[in-house]
Amino acid sequence: MIALALLAPGLPLAAQERVDASTRRFFKVEMTIRDSADASAKTSPRRYTILIDSEGRGTLRSGARVPYATTSFQPGAGGNAAMTSTQYQYMDAGVNIDLTAREVGDRVYLRTELDVSSVQQYEKGPAPVPPAPTVVSTRLNSATLLAIGKPATIITIDDPSTNRRFSVEATVTRIE
C-alpha cells in the first residue's frame, strides 16, 4: 500500500491529461440587453462581453447586495418610545449570465442562462414598519444556433401585466 501511495503521483490520469489547444475554439460573445418599464420607451442598452472556449462555460456576475427590512419594532412604552429597532436581510440584484458555446459547421450553438433582477423603489411607510420591497426578476434560458459574426435577437418579452419590454441580442465571433 505504501509503495502504491508513493508511485500514484507519477502515474498519468485521464483527468490530468492536457487538452490539445488546436481542437479548442475560442469565442467572444457580445450581449446587448434592453429593458424598459414601458414597452414603447427606448432605453439605453446594457452591453456585456464574455470570452469563452468551446470546452467550458462563461460566467458573468454584476450587481449589488441590496438591504431590505424584514422586522421592525419599538421597545415597550416604559423606555425611549422614539427608539426603533429594524432587522435587515440582503438580496443579490443585478445581472447573471452563464454561457456555453459549441461550433456546429459554420454556426455556433449558444446556450444562455440569464437572470436580471432589481429592487423597485417604494414610498416610505409609516414607522416602525417599512413596506416590503418589490423585486423585479426576469430569468431566461435559451438555446440558439447563430451565424458567426452576425447579431441576432435571441430573446424578446413583452409583459402585458407590467408593460415591460425585455430583449437580448447576441453576437458570437470566433477568436483566431
Residue pairs with C-beta under 8 A, 6 or more apart in sequence:
19 55
24 53
24 54
24 55
25 53
25 54
25 101
25 103
25 174
26 51
26 52
26 53
26 54
26 174
26 175
27 51
27 52
27 53
27 54
27 101
27 108
27 172
27 173
27 174
27 175
28 49
28 50
28 51
28 172
28 173
28 175
29 49
29 50
29 51
29 52
29 58
29 99
29 101
29 110
29 170
29 171
29 172
30 47
30 48
30 49
30 151
30 170
30 171
30 172
30 173
31 47
31 48
31 49
31 50
31 97
31 168
31 169
31 170
32 45
32 46
32 47
32 151
32 168
32 169
32 170
33 45
33 46
33 47
33 48
33 95
33 114
33 116
33 166
33 167
33 168
34 43
34 45
34 46
34 165
34 166
34 167
34 168
34 169
35 43
35 46
35 116
35 138
35 164
35 165
35 166
36 42
36 43
36 164
36 165
36 166
37 162
37 163
37 164
38 163
38 164
38 165
39 158
39 163
39 164
39 165
41 165
46 95
48 60
48 62
48 95
48 97
50 58
50 59
50 60
50 97
50 99
51 58
51 175
52 58
52 99
52 100
52 101
54 101
54 102
54 103
56 100
57 98
57 99
57 100
58 97
58 98
58 99
58 100
58 101
59 97
59 98
59 99
60 95
60 96
60 97
60 98
61 94
61 95
61 96
62 94
62 95
63 92
63 93
63 94
63 95
63 96
63 117
64 92
64 93
64 94
65 90
65 91
65 92
65 93
66 90
66 91
66 92
66 93
66 119
66 133
67 88
67 89
67 90
68 88
68 89
68 90
68 91
68 119
68 132
68 133
69 86
69 87
69 88
69 130
70 87
70 88
70 89
71 86
71 87
72 84
72 85
72 86
72 87
72 127
72 128
72 129
72 130
73 84
73 85
73 128
74 81
74 83
74 84
74 85
74 128
75 83
75 85
84 127
84 128
86 128
86 130
91 117
91 119
91 133
91 135
92 117
93 117
93 118
93 119
93 135
94 116
94 117
94 118
95 114
95 115
95 116
96 113
96 114
96 115
96 116
97 112
97 113
97 114
97 115
98 112
98 113
98 114
99 110
99 111
99 112
99 113
100 110
100 111
101 108
101 109
101 110
101 111
101 172
102 108
102 109
103 109
103 174
104 145
106 147
106 148
107 145
107 146
107 147
107 148
108 145
108 146
108 148
108 172
108 174
109 143
109 144
109 145
110 142
110 143
110 144
110 145
110 146
110 154
110 170
110 172
111 141
111 142
111 143
112 140
112 141
112 142
112 143
112 144
112 154
112 155
112 168
112 170
113 140
113 141
114 138
114 139
114 140
114 141
114 142
114 155
114 168
115 137
115 138
115 139
115 140
116 137
116 138
116 166
117 135
117 136
117 137
117 138
118 135
118 136
118 137
119 133
119 134
119 135
119 136
120 133
120 134
120 135
120 136
122 131
122 133
122 134
123 131
124 130
124 131
125 131
136 162
136 164
138 157
138 166
140 155
140 157
140 168
142 154
142 155
142 168
144 152
144 154
144 170
146 152
146 154
146 170
146 171
146 172
148 172
148 173
148 174
149 171
149 172
149 173
149 174
150 171
151 169
151 170
151 171
152 169
152 170
152 171
153 167
153 168
153 169
154 168
154 169
154 170
155 166
155 167
155 168
156 165
156 166
156 167
156 168
157 164
157 165
157 166
157 167
158 164
158 165
159 165
159 166
